[in-house]
Amino acid sequence: MAAQGVGVAQGALEMAMTHVKKRMAFGSPLSRLQGIQFMIAEMATRIEPARSLHWRAASSVDRGKPDPTLISMAKWKAGDTADR
């Protein structure tokens, strides 16, 4: 579930970045507007901790010592990130 949440969020970020590079407003791409840049940066910043928790949780499973708390944290954070 954590991998799915991170994947959905990453996909949304990539789609948003493609859109703001192509969409024109006030004679230039949306990506040139500082407010849009802040939104993209916030999206990327929310994805990184979700990805990190996912990797840590997966690593604990790979080592044969699953950490239920870490797994739950990864699932919650990734789901919340994808929803935002």
PyMOL Python script that loads the backbone (N, CA, C, O; Angstrom):
from pymol import cmd

cmd.read_pdbstr("""\
ATOM      1  N   MET A   1       0.823  -1.187   0.000  1.00  0.00           N
ATOM      2  CA  MET A   1       0.000   0.000   0.000  1.00  0.00           C
ATOM      3  C   MET A   1       0.869   1.254   0.000  1.00  0.00           C
ATOM      4  O   MET A   1       0.530   2.246  -0.646  1.00  0.00           O
ATOM      5  N   ALA A   2       1.973   1.213   0.712  1.00  0.00           N
ATOM      6  CA  ALA A   2       2.861   2.385   0.752  1.00  0.00           C
ATOM      7  C   ALA A   2       3.447   2.647  -0.633  1.00  0.00           C
ATOM      8  O   ALA A   2       3.531   3.796  -1.069  1.00  0.00           O
ATOM      9  N   ALA A   3       3.849   1.589  -1.317  1.00  0.00           N
ATOM     10  CA  ALA A   3       4.410   1.755  -2.662  1.00  0.00           C
ATOM     11  C   ALA A   3       3.374   2.349  -3.606  1.00  0.00           C
ATOM     12  O   ALA A   3       3.698   3.194  -4.440  1.00  0.00           O
ATOM     13  N   GLN A   4       2.147   1.912  -3.476  1.00  0.00           N
ATOM     14  CA  GLN A   4       1.082   2.429  -4.325  1.00  0.00           C
ATOM     15  C   GLN A   4       0.853   3.915  -4.055  1.00  0.00           C
ATOM     16  O   GLN A   4       0.715   4.702  -4.993  1.00  0.00           O
ATOM     17  N   GLY A   5       0.811   4.300  -2.791  1.00  0.00           N
ATOM     18  CA  GLY A   5       0.619   5.702  -2.444  1.00  0.00           C
ATOM     19  C   GLY A   5       1.736   6.584  -2.974  1.00  0.00           C
ATOM     20  O   GLY A   5       1.484   7.663  -3.511  1.00  0.00           O
ATOM     21  N   VAL A   6       2.969   6.124  -2.821  1.00  0.00           N
ATOM     22  CA  VAL A   6       4.113   6.887  -3.329  1.00  0.00           C
ATOM     23  C   VAL A   6       4.040   6.978  -4.853  1.00  0.00           C
ATOM     24  O   VAL A   6       4.319   8.030  -5.428  1.00  0.00           O
ATOM     25  N   GLY A   7       3.671   5.890  -5.498  1.00  0.00           N
ATOM     26  CA  GLY A   7       3.562   5.890  -6.956  1.00  0.00           C
ATOM     27  C   GLY A   7       2.492   6.834  -7.465  1.00  0.00           C
ATOM     28  O   GLY A   7       2.705   7.548  -8.445  1.00  0.00           O
ATOM     29  N   VAL A   8       1.351   6.842  -6.813  1.00  0.00           N
ATOM     30  CA  VAL A   8       0.270   7.760  -7.204  1.00  0.00           C
ATOM     31  C   VAL A   8       0.717   9.202  -7.026  1.00  0.00           C
ATOM     32  O   VAL A   8       0.503  10.037  -7.905  1.00  0.00           O
ATOM     33  N   ALA A   9       1.338   9.496  -5.885  1.00  0.00           N
ATOM     34  CA  ALA A   9       1.796  10.860  -5.625  1.00  0.00           C
ATOM     35  C   ALA A   9       2.873  11.285  -6.625  1.00  0.00           C
ATOM     36  O   ALA A   9       2.851  12.413  -7.119  1.00  0.00           O
ATOM     37  N   GLN A  10       3.801  10.396  -6.919  1.00  0.00           N
ATOM     38  CA  GLN A  10       4.859  10.717  -7.886  1.00  0.00           C
ATOM     39  C   GLN A  10       4.269  10.945  -9.271  1.00  0.00           C
ATOM     40  O   GLN A  10       4.681  11.860  -9.983  1.00  0.00           O
ATOM     41  N   GLY A  11       3.313  10.121  -9.648  1.00  0.00           N
ATOM     42  CA  GLY A  11       2.652  10.292 -10.937  1.00  0.00           C
ATOM     43  C   GLY A  11       1.926  11.627 -11.031  1.00  0.00           C
ATOM     44  O   GLY A  11       1.975  12.300 -12.061  1.00  0.00           O
ATOM     45  N   ALA A  12       1.256  12.004  -9.952  1.00  0.00           N
ATOM     46  CA  ALA A  12       0.566  13.298  -9.931  1.00  0.00           C
ATOM     47  C   ALA A  12       1.559  14.453 -10.047  1.00  0.00           C
ATOM     48  O   ALA A  12       1.300  15.436 -10.741  1.00  0.00           O
ATOM     49  N   LEU A  13       2.684  14.329  -9.369  1.00  0.00           N
ATOM     50  CA  LEU A  13       3.718  15.363  -9.455  1.00  0.00           C
ATOM     51  C   LEU A  13       4.237  15.486 -10.885  1.00  0.00           C
ATOM     52  O   LEU A  13       4.372  16.594 -11.405  1.00  0.00           O
ATOM     53  N   GLU A  14       4.522  14.369 -11.510  1.00  0.00           N
ATOM     54  CA  GLU A  14       5.033  14.398 -12.879  1.00  0.00           C
ATOM     55  C   GLU A  14       4.012  14.986 -13.851  1.00  0.00           C
ATOM     56  O   GLU A  14       4.376  15.733 -14.760  1.00  0.00           O
ATOM     57  N   MET A  15       2.735  14.649 -13.660  1.00  0.00           N
ATOM     58  CA  MET A  15       1.692  15.213 -14.512  1.00  0.00           C
ATOM     59  C   MET A  15       1.565  16.716 -14.297  1.00  0.00           C
ATOM     60  O   MET A  15       1.402  17.475 -15.253  1.00  0.00           O
ATOM     61  N   ALA A  16       1.641  17.140 -13.044  1.00  0.00           N
ATOM     62  CA  ALA A  16       1.548  18.569 -12.736  1.00  0.00           C
ATOM     63  C   ALA A  16       2.717  19.328 -13.352  1.00  0.00           C
ATOM     64  O   ALA A  16       2.535  20.412 -13.906  1.00  0.00           O
ATOM     65  N   MET A  17       3.909  18.764 -13.258  1.00  0.00           N
ATOM     66  CA  MET A  17       5.087  19.426 -13.821  1.00  0.00           C
ATOM     67  C   MET A  17       4.976  19.549 -15.338  1.00  0.00           C
ATOM     68  O   MET A  17       5.330  20.583 -15.904  1.00  0.00           O
ATOM     69  N   THR A  18       4.492  18.512 -15.989  1.00  0.00           N
ATOM     70  CA  THR A  18       4.298  18.565 -17.444  1.00  0.00           C
ATOM     71  C   THR A  18       3.280  19.645 -17.801  1.00  0.00           C
ATOM     72  O   THR A  18       3.476  20.409 -18.746  1.00  0.00           O
ATOM     73  N   HIS A  19       2.202  19.696 -17.043  1.00  0.00           N
ATOM     74  CA  HIS A  19       1.141  20.669 -17.305  1.00  0.00           C
ATOM     75  C   HIS A  19       1.638  22.106 -17.144  1.00  0.00           C
ATOM     76  O   HIS A  19       1.397  22.945 -18.012  1.00  0.00           O
ATOM     77  N   VAL A  20       2.326  22.393 -16.044  1.00  0.00           N
ATOM     78  CA  VAL A  20       2.737  23.786 -15.804  1.00  0.00           C
ATOM     79  C   VAL A  20       3.833  24.239 -16.771  1.00  0.00           C
ATOM     80  O   VAL A  20       4.018  25.438 -16.978  1.00  0.00           O
ATOM     81  N   LYS A  21       4.549  23.298 -17.356  1.00  0.00           N
ATOM     82  CA  LYS A  21       5.550  23.668 -18.362  1.00  0.00           C
ATOM     83  C   LYS A  21       4.896  24.019 -19.697  1.00  0.00           C
ATOM     84  O   LYS A  21       5.409  24.856 -20.440  1.00  0.00           O
ATOM     85  N   LYS A  22       3.756  23.375 -20.005  1.00  0.00           N
ATOM     86  CA  LYS A  22       3.079  23.590 -21.275  1.00  0.00           C
ATOM     87  C   LYS A  22       2.044  24.716 -21.226  1.00  0.00           C
ATOM     88  O   LYS A  22       1.890  25.464 -22.192  1.00  0.00           O
ATOM     89  N   ARG A  23       1.351  24.833 -20.124  1.00  0.00           N
ATOM     90  CA  ARG A  23       0.245  25.792 -20.012  1.00  0.00           C
ATOM     91  C   ARG A  23       0.770  27.217 -19.928  1.00  0.00           C
ATOM     92  O   ARG A  23       1.645  27.528 -19.120  1.00  0.00           O
ATOM     93  N   MET A  24       0.216  28.081 -20.783  1.00  0.00           N
ATOM     94  CA  MET A  24       0.651  29.476 -20.818  1.00  0.00           C
ATOM     95  C   MET A  24      -0.341  30.355 -20.059  1.00  0.00           C
ATOM     96  O   MET A  24      -1.553  30.149 -20.126  1.00  0.00           O
ATOM     97  N   ALA A  25       0.193  31.331 -19.341  1.00  0.00           N
ATOM     98  CA  ALA A  25      -0.626  32.329 -18.652  1.00  0.00           C
ATOM     99  C   ALA A  25       0.190  33.618 -18.571  1.00  0.00           C
ATOM    100  O   ALA A  25       1.370  33.600 -18.221  1.00  0.00           O
ATOM    101  N   PHE A  26      -0.440  34.705 -18.891  1.00  0.00           N
ATOM    102  CA  PHE A  26       0.227  36.011 -18.858  1.00  0.00           C
ATOM    103  C   PHE A  26       1.465  36.038 -19.759  1.00  0.00           C
ATOM    104  O   PHE A  26       2.451  36.708 -19.451  1.00  0.00           O
ATOM    105  N   GLY A  27       1.406  35.309 -20.864  1.00  0.00           N
ATOM    106  CA  GLY A  27       2.485  35.323 -21.839  1.00  0.00           C
ATOM    107  C   GLY A  27       3.675  34.423 -21.555  1.00  0.00           C
ATOM    108  O   GLY A  27       4.664  34.473 -22.286  1.00  0.00           O
ATOM    109  N   SER A  28       3.609  33.598 -20.512  1.00  0.00           N
ATOM    110  CA  SER A  28       4.708  32.674 -20.215  1.00  0.00           C
ATOM    111  C   SER A  28       4.140  31.411 -19.572  1.00  0.00           C
ATOM    112  O   SER A  28       2.989  31.401 -19.135  1.00  0.00           O
ATOM    113  N   PRO A  29       4.933  30.356 -19.513  1.00  0.00           N
ATOM    114  CA  PRO A  29       4.439  29.110 -18.899  1.00  0.00           C
ATOM    115  C   PRO A  29       4.099  29.313 -17.412  1.00  0.00           C
ATOM    116  O   PRO A  29       4.710  30.131 -16.724  1.00  0.00           O
ATOM    117  N   LEU A  30       3.121  28.556 -16.948  1.00  0.00           N
ATOM    118  CA  LEU A  30       2.760  28.617 -15.526  1.00  0.00           C
ATOM    119  C   LEU A  30       3.954  28.332 -14.621  1.00  0.00           C
ATOM    120  O   LEU A  30       4.028  28.834 -13.500  1.00  0.00           O
ATOM    121  N   SER A  31       4.879  27.530 -15.113  1.00  0.00           N
ATOM    122  CA  SER A  31       6.035  27.149 -14.304  1.00  0.00           C
ATOM    123  C   SER A  31       6.917  28.344 -13.931  1.00  0.00           C
ATOM    124  O   SER A  31       7.755  28.237 -13.036  1.00  0.00           O
ATOM    125  N   ARG A  32       6.740  29.455 -14.596  1.00  0.00           N
ATOM    126  CA  ARG A  32       7.530  30.650 -14.287  1.00  0.00           C
ATOM    127  C   ARG A  32       6.956  31.435 -13.108  1.00  0.00           C
ATOM    128  O   ARG A  32       7.614  32.332 -12.581  1.00  0.00           O
ATOM    129  N   LEU A  33       5.736  31.103 -12.694  1.00  0.00           N
ATOM    130  CA  LEU A  33       5.085  31.814 -11.592  1.00  0.00           C
ATOM    131  C   LEU A  33       5.539  31.249 -10.243  1.00  0.00           C
ATOM    132  O   LEU A  33       5.526  30.038 -10.025  1.00  0.00           O
ATOM    133  N   GLN A  34       5.934  32.138  -9.361  1.00  0.00           N
ATOM    134  CA  GLN A  34       6.485  31.709  -8.077  1.00  0.00           C
ATOM    135  C   GLN A  34       5.490  30.900  -7.253  1.00  0.00           C
ATOM    136  O   GLN A  34       5.880  29.930  -6.603  1.00  0.00           O
ATOM    137  N   GLY A  35       4.229  31.275  -7.266  1.00  0.00           N
ATOM    138  CA  GLY A  35       3.214  30.534  -6.511  1.00  0.00           C
ATOM    139  C   GLY A  35       3.090  29.099  -6.984  1.00  0.00           C
ATOM    140  O   GLY A  35       2.912  28.189  -6.175  1.00  0.00           O
ATOM    141  N   ILE A  36       3.182  28.891  -8.290  1.00  0.00           N
ATOM    142  CA  ILE A  36       3.133  27.544  -8.853  1.00  0.00           C
ATOM    143  C   ILE A  36       4.385  26.766  -8.463  1.00  0.00           C
ATOM    144  O   ILE A  36       4.312  25.583  -8.131  1.00  0.00           O
ATOM    145  N   GLN A  37       5.533  27.439  -8.504  1.00  0.00           N
ATOM    146  CA  GLN A  37       6.786  26.792  -8.105  1.00  0.00           C
ATOM    147  C   GLN A  37       6.706  26.325  -6.656  1.00  0.00           C
ATOM    148  O   GLN A  37       7.201  25.248  -6.325  1.00  0.00           O
ATOM    149  N   PHE A  38       6.082  27.134  -5.783  1.00  0.00           N
ATOM    150  CA  PHE A  38       5.919  26.740  -4.380  1.00  0.00           C
ATOM    151  C   PHE A  38       5.057  25.487  -4.273  1.00  0.00           C
ATOM    152  O   PHE A  38       5.360  24.587  -3.490  1.00  0.00           O
ATOM    153  N   MET A  39       3.975  25.427  -5.064  1.00  0.00           N
ATOM    154  CA  MET A  39       3.090  24.262  -5.012  1.00  0.00           C
ATOM    155  C   MET A  39       3.813  22.987  -5.463  1.00  0.00           C
ATOM    156  O   MET A  39       3.671  21.930  -4.849  1.00  0.00           O
ATOM    157  N   ILE A  40       4.584  23.104  -6.535  1.00  0.00           N
ATOM    158  CA  ILE A  40       5.338  21.947  -7.032  1.00  0.00           C
ATOM    159  C   ILE A  40       6.375  21.510  -5.995  1.00  0.00           C
ATOM    160  O   ILE A  40       6.549  20.317  -5.747  1.00  0.00           O
ATOM    161  N   ALA A  41       7.057  22.482  -5.397  1.00  0.00           N
ATOM    162  CA  ALA A  41       8.058  22.164  -4.372  1.00  0.00           C
ATOM    163  C   ALA A  41       7.410  21.485  -3.167  1.00  0.00           C
ATOM    164  O   ALA A  41       7.982  20.560  -2.590  1.00  0.00           O
ATOM    165  N   GLU A  42       6.219  21.941  -2.789  1.00  0.00           N
ATOM    166  CA  GLU A  42       5.527  21.331  -1.661  1.00  0.00           C
ATOM    167  C   GLU A  42       5.145  19.885  -1.979  1.00  0.00           C
ATOM    168  O   GLU A  42       5.280  19.001  -1.133  1.00  0.00           O
ATOM    169  N   MET A  43       4.669  19.652  -3.197  1.00  0.00           N
ATOM    170  CA  MET A  43       4.328  18.283  -3.597  1.00  0.00           C
ATOM    171  C   MET A  43       5.554  17.375  -3.501  1.00  0.00           C
ATOM    172  O   MET A  43       5.489  16.288  -2.928  1.00  0.00           O
ATOM    173  N   ALA A  44       6.659  17.830  -4.064  1.00  0.00           N
ATOM    174  CA  ALA A  44       7.886  17.024  -4.052  1.00  0.00           C
ATOM    175  C   ALA A  44       8.380  16.790  -2.634  1.00  0.00           C
ATOM    176  O   ALA A  44       8.859  15.704  -2.308  1.00  0.00           O
ATOM    177  N   THR A  45       8.263  17.800  -1.799  1.00  0.00           N
ATOM    178  CA  THR A  45       8.728  17.695  -0.419  1.00  0.00           C
ATOM    179  C   THR A  45       7.869  16.735   0.393  1.00  0.00           C
ATOM    180  O   THR A  45       8.375  16.086   1.308  1.00  0.00           O
ATOM    181  N   ARG A  46       6.597  16.632   0.081  1.00  0.00           N
ATOM    182  CA  ARG A  46       5.717  15.681   0.771  1.00  0.00           C
ATOM    183  C   ARG A  46       5.991  14.243   0.324  1.00  0.00           C
ATOM    184  O   ARG A  46       5.821  13.309   1.108  1.00  0.00           O
ATOM    185  N   ILE A  47       6.409  14.062  -0.911  1.00  0.00           N
ATOM    186  CA  ILE A  47       6.641  12.711  -1.434  1.00  0.00           C
ATOM    187  C   ILE A  47       7.897  12.083  -0.831  1.00  0.00           C
ATOM    188  O   ILE A  47       7.908  10.886  -0.544  1.00  0.00           O
ATOM    189  N   GLU A  48       8.934  12.861  -0.640  1.00  0.00           N
ATOM    190  CA  GLU A  48      10.213  12.295  -0.173  1.00  0.00           C
ATOM    191  C   GLU A  48      10.121  11.558   1.163  1.00  0.00           C
ATOM    192  O   GLU A  48      10.627  10.440   1.254  1.00  0.00           O
ATOM    193  N   PRO A  49       9.500  12.126   2.213  1.00  0.00           N
ATOM    194  CA  PRO A  49       9.417  11.341   3.464  1.00  0.00           C
ATOM    195  C   PRO A  49       8.548  10.088   3.309  1.00  0.00           C
ATOM    196  O   PRO A  49       8.814   9.066   3.941  1.00  0.00           O
ATOM    197  N   ALA A  50       7.513  10.169   2.470  1.00  0.00           N
ATOM    198  CA  ALA A  50       6.688   8.974   2.230  1.00  0.00           C
ATOM    199  C   ALA A  50       7.529   7.888   1.576  1.00  0.00           C
ATOM    200  O   ALA A  50       7.443   6.718   1.949  1.00  0.00           O
ATOM    201  N   ARG A  51       8.340   8.278   0.601  1.00  0.00           N
ATOM    202  CA  ARG A  51       9.213   7.313  -0.081  1.00  0.00           C
ATOM    203  C   ARG A  51      10.234   6.733   0.898  1.00  0.00           C
ATOM    204  O   ARG A  51      10.494   5.530   0.885  1.00  0.00           O
ATOM    205  N   SER A  52      10.799   7.567   1.727  1.00  0.00           N
ATOM    206  CA  SER A  52      11.800   7.114   2.693  1.00  0.00           C
ATOM    207  C   SER A  52      11.205   6.108   3.684  1.00  0.00           C
ATOM    208  O   SER A  52      11.814   5.077   3.971  1.00  0.00           O
ATOM    209  N   LEU A  53      10.026   6.412   4.197  1.00  0.00           N
ATOM    210  CA  LEU A  53       9.367   5.474   5.113  1.00  0.00           C
ATOM    211  C   LEU A  53       9.056   4.152   4.408  1.00  0.00           C
ATOM    212  O   LEU A  53       9.212   3.078   4.989  1.00  0.00           O
ATOM    213  N   HIS A  54       8.621   4.242   3.166  1.00  0.00           N
ATOM    214  CA  HIS A  54       8.336   3.024   2.399  1.00  0.00           C
ATOM    215  C   HIS A  54       9.589   2.169   2.269  1.00  0.00           C
ATOM    216  O   HIS A  54       9.551   0.962   2.507  1.00  0.00           O
ATOM    217  N   TRP A  55      10.701   2.798   1.891  1.00  0.00           N
ATOM    218  CA  TRP A  55      11.956   2.047   1.735  1.00  0.00           C
ATOM    219  C   TRP A  55      12.403   1.435   3.060  1.00  0.00           C
ATOM    220  O   TRP A  55      12.843   0.286   3.098  1.00  0.00           O
ATOM    221  N   ARG A  56      12.291   2.195   4.138  1.00  0.00           N
ATOM    222  CA  ARG A  56      12.703   1.670   5.445  1.00  0.00           C
ATOM    223  C   ARG A  56      11.832   0.489   5.856  1.00  0.00           C
ATOM    224  O   ARG A  56      12.335  -0.516   6.358  1.00  0.00           O
ATOM    225  N   ALA A  57      10.520   0.614   5.641  1.00  0.00           N
ATOM    226  CA  ALA A  57       9.606  -0.480   5.994  1.00  0.00           C
ATOM    227  C   ALA A  57       9.902  -1.717   5.144  1.00  0.00           C
ATOM    228  O   ALA A  57       9.942  -2.834   5.661  1.00  0.00           O
ATOM    229  N   ALA A  58      10.105  -1.518   3.860  1.00  0.00           N
ATOM    230  CA  ALA A  58      10.415  -2.649   2.970  1.00  0.00           C
ATOM    231  C   ALA A  58      11.741  -3.295   3.357  1.00  0.00           C
ATOM    232  O   ALA A  58      11.889  -4.516   3.304  1.00  0.00           O
ATOM    233  N   SER A  59      12.693  -2.469   3.742  1.00  0.00           N
ATOM    234  CA  SER A  59      13.999  -2.996   4.152  1.00  0.00           C
ATOM    235  C   SER A  59      13.867  -3.857   5.401  1.00  0.00           C
ATOM    236  O   SER A  59      14.522  -4.894   5.512  1.00  0.00           O
ATOM    237  N   SER A  60      13.029  -3.437   6.337  1.00  0.00           N
ATOM    238  CA  SER A  60      12.852  -4.239   7.554  1.00  0.00           C
ATOM    239  C   SER A  60      12.246  -5.604   7.214  1.00  0.00           C
ATOM    240  O   SER A  60      12.603  -6.614   7.820  1.00  0.00           O
ATOM    241  N   VAL A  61      11.332  -5.631   6.247  1.00  0.00           N
ATOM    242  CA  VAL A  61      10.732  -6.897   5.811  1.00  0.00           C
ATOM    243  C   VAL A  61      11.782  -7.758   5.106  1.00  0.00           C
ATOM    244  O   VAL A  61      11.864  -8.964   5.336  1.00  0.00           O
ATOM    245  N   ASP A  62      12.582  -7.122   4.244  1.00  0.00           N
ATOM    246  CA  ASP A  62      13.634  -7.860   3.526  1.00  0.00           C
ATOM    247  C   ASP A  62      14.651  -8.485   4.476  1.00  0.00           C
ATOM    248  O   ASP A  62      15.186  -9.558   4.198  1.00  0.00           O
ATOM    249  N   ARG A  63      14.920  -7.811   5.605  1.00  0.00           N
ATOM    250  CA  ARG A  63      15.871  -8.339   6.588  1.00  0.00           C
ATOM    251  C   ARG A  63      15.256  -9.439   7.443  1.00  0.00           C
ATOM    252  O   ARG A  63      15.950 -10.067   8.243  1.00  0.00           O
ATOM    253  N   GLY A  64      13.958  -9.673   7.277  1.00  0.00           N
ATOM    254  CA  GLY A  64      13.276 -10.713   8.044  1.00  0.00           C
ATOM    255  C   GLY A  64      12.821 -10.255   9.414  1.00  0.00           C
ATOM    256  O   GLY A  64      12.438 -11.073  10.250  1.00  0.00           O
ATOM    257  N   LYS A  65      12.861  -8.945   9.651  1.00  0.00           N
ATOM    258  CA  LYS A  65      12.419  -8.397  10.937  1.00  0.00           C
ATOM    259  C   LYS A  65      11.440  -7.255  10.677  1.00  0.00           C
ATOM    260  O   LYS A  65      11.768  -6.090  10.897  1.00  0.00           O
ATOM    261  N   PRO A  66      10.233  -7.592  10.207  1.00  0.00           N
ATOM    262  CA  PRO A  66       9.257  -6.542   9.905  1.00  0.00           C
ATOM    263  C   PRO A  66       8.927  -5.715  11.148  1.00  0.00           C
ATOM    264  O   PRO A  66       8.701  -6.259  12.229  1.00  0.00           O
ATOM    265  N   ASP A  67       8.906  -4.418  10.977  1.00  0.00           N
ATOM    266  CA  ASP A  67       8.571  -3.496  12.055  1.00  0.00           C
ATOM    267  C   ASP A  67       7.143  -2.998  11.814  1.00  0.00           C
ATOM    268  O   ASP A  67       6.926  -2.137  10.961  1.00  0.00           O
ATOM    269  N   PRO A  68       6.163  -3.535  12.560  1.00  0.00           N
ATOM    270  CA  PRO A  68       4.759  -3.181  12.314  1.00  0.00           C
ATOM    271  C   PRO A  68       4.489  -1.674  12.439  1.00  0.00           C
ATOM    272  O   PRO A  68       3.678  -1.124  11.695  1.00  0.00           O
ATOM    273  N   THR A  69       5.157  -1.025  13.365  1.00  0.00           N
ATOM    274  CA  THR A  69       4.958   0.416  13.534  1.00  0.00           C
ATOM    275  C   THR A  69       5.458   1.169  12.310  1.00  0.00           C
ATOM    276  O   THR A  69       4.773   2.054  11.799  1.00  0.00           O
ATOM    277  N   LEU A  70       6.633   0.823  11.848  1.00  0.00           N
ATOM    278  CA  LEU A  70       7.208   1.474  10.671  1.00  0.00           C
ATOM    279  C   LEU A  70       6.355   1.206   9.430  1.00  0.00           C
ATOM    280  O   LEU A  70       6.156   2.100   8.607  1.00  0.00           O
ATOM    281  N   ILE A  71       5.859  -0.006   9.298  1.00  0.00           N
ATOM    282  CA  ILE A  71       5.004  -0.355   8.167  1.00  0.00           C
ATOM    283  C   ILE A  71       3.718   0.457   8.203  1.00  0.00           C
ATOM    284  O   ILE A  71       3.279   0.970   7.174  1.00  0.00           O
ATOM    285  N   SER A  72       3.116   0.575   9.367  1.00  0.00           N
ATOM    286  CA  SER A  72       1.894   1.380   9.501  1.00  0.00           C
ATOM    287  C   SER A  72       2.154   2.843   9.197  1.00  0.00           C
ATOM    288  O   SER A  72       1.346   3.496   8.537  1.00  0.00           O
ATOM    289  N   MET A  73       3.274   3.358   9.673  1.00  0.00           N
ATOM    290  CA  MET A  73       3.630   4.755   9.397  1.00  0.00           C
ATOM    291  C   MET A  73       3.802   4.972   7.901  1.00  0.00           C
ATOM    292  O   MET A  73       3.337   5.975   7.360  1.00  0.00           O
ATOM    293  N   ALA A  74       4.464   4.044   7.234  1.00  0.00           N
ATOM    294  CA  ALA A  74       4.696   4.163   5.789  1.00  0.00           C
ATOM    295  C   ALA A  74       3.371   4.149   5.030  1.00  0.00           C
ATOM    296  O   ALA A  74       3.164   4.956   4.124  1.00  0.00           O
ATOM    297  N   LYS A  75       2.482   3.241   5.397  1.00  0.00           N
ATOM    298  CA  LYS A  75       1.193   3.162   4.716  1.00  0.00           C
ATOM    299  C   LYS A  75       0.385   4.431   4.933  1.00  0.00           C
ATOM    300  O   LYS A  75      -0.212   4.953   3.991  1.00  0.00           O
ATOM    301  N   TRP A  76       0.359   4.931   6.159  1.00  0.00           N
ATOM    302  CA  TRP A  76      -0.412   6.149   6.436  1.00  0.00           C
ATOM    303  C   TRP A  76       0.166   7.348   5.698  1.00  0.00           C
ATOM    304  O   TRP A  76      -0.569   8.090   5.047  1.00  0.00           O
ATOM    305  N   LYS A  77       1.474   7.540   5.795  1.00  0.00           N
ATOM    306  CA  LYS A  77       2.092   8.708   5.163  1.00  0.00           C
ATOM    307  C   LYS A  77       1.942   8.666   3.647  1.00  0.00           C
ATOM    308  O   LYS A  77       1.640   9.687   3.029  1.00  0.00           O
ATOM    309  N   ALA A  78       2.147   7.515   3.046  1.00  0.00           N
ATOM    310  CA  ALA A  78       2.026   7.397   1.586  1.00  0.00           C
ATOM    311  C   ALA A  78       0.582   7.626   1.149  1.00  0.00           C
ATOM    312  O   ALA A  78       0.338   8.294   0.145  1.00  0.00           O
ATOM    313  N   GLY A  79      -0.360   7.088   1.882  1.00  0.00           N
ATOM    314  CA  GLY A  79      -1.769   7.294   1.548  1.00  0.00           C
ATOM    315  C   GLY A  79      -2.180   8.749   1.688  1.00  0.00           C
ATOM    316  O   GLY A  79      -2.883   9.287   0.833  1.00  0.00           O
ATOM    317  N   ASP A  80      -1.749   9.374   2.751  1.00  0.00           N
ATOM    318  CA  ASP A  80      -2.048  10.789   2.977  1.00  0.00           C
ATOM    319  C   ASP A  80      -1.420  11.651   1.893  1.00  0.00           C
ATOM    320  O   ASP A  80      -2.043  12.590   1.399  1.00  0.00           O
ATOM    321  N   THR A  81      -0.200  11.333   1.528  1.00  0.00           N
ATOM    322  CA  THR A  81       0.509  12.089   0.489  1.00  0.00           C
ATOM    323  C   THR A  81      -0.200  11.940  -0.855  1.00  0.00           C
ATOM    324  O   THR A  81      -0.374  12.923  -1.575  1.00  0.00           O
ATOM    325  N   ALA A  82      -0.603  10.737  -1.192  1.00  0.00           N
ATOM    326  CA  ALA A  82      -1.305  10.510  -2.466  1.00  0.00           C
ATOM    327  C   ALA A  82      -2.634  11.266  -2.476  1.00  0.00           C
ATOM    328  O   ALA A  82      -3.032  11.809  -3.506  1.00  0.00           O
ATOM    329  N   ASP A  83      -3.312  11.301  -1.345  1.00  0.00           N
ATOM    330  CA  ASP A  83      -4.606  11.984  -1.256  1.00  0.00           C
ATOM    331  C   ASP A  83      -4.447  13.499  -1.429  1.00  0.00           C
ATOM    332  O   ASP A  83      -5.287  14.144  -2.056  1.00  0.00           O
ATOM    333  N   ARG A  84      -3.397  14.053  -0.887  1.00  0.00           N
ATOM    334  CA  ARG A  84      -3.178  15.502  -1.010  1.00  0.00           C
ATOM    335  C   ARG A  84      -2.837  15.849  -2.440  1.00  0.00           C
ATOM    336  O   ARG A  84      -2.615  17.018  -2.756  1.00  0.00           O
TER     337      ARG A  84
END
""", "prot")
cmd.dss("prot")
cmd.show_as("cartoon", "prot")
cmd.util.cbc("prot")
cmd.orient("prot")
